[in-house]
Amino acid sequence: MRLIVTLILLLFIAAGIVLGALNADMVGYDLGFVQLSLPKGAALLAALVVGWLLGGLTAWLGVSARRQRLRRKAKGQESGEAKTSPAGA
């Protein structure tokens, strides 16, 4: 299994090197508050990393909000059961 993962990782590294080499032209970006001049490959890699991070953050926030909601719901049910149970039992 490790061998397959290592081979896939090496394949993607090689593809990244080829992509960067073929897109070495400089491109200017005007973001309104700053002007950048980056190689196309670096800009593509930066966009990929930012998208990956934002997607991971969105997924993490969604999962943590759901867990928190379920935890509150479970806590509410426990306190509701304690109120309805007989005191002398």
Secondary structure, 3 states (H helix, E strand, C coil): CHHHHHHHHHHHHHHHHHHHHHCCCEEEEECCCCEEEEEHHHHHHHHHHHHHHHHHHHHHHHHHHHHHHHHHHHHHHHHHHHHHCCCCC
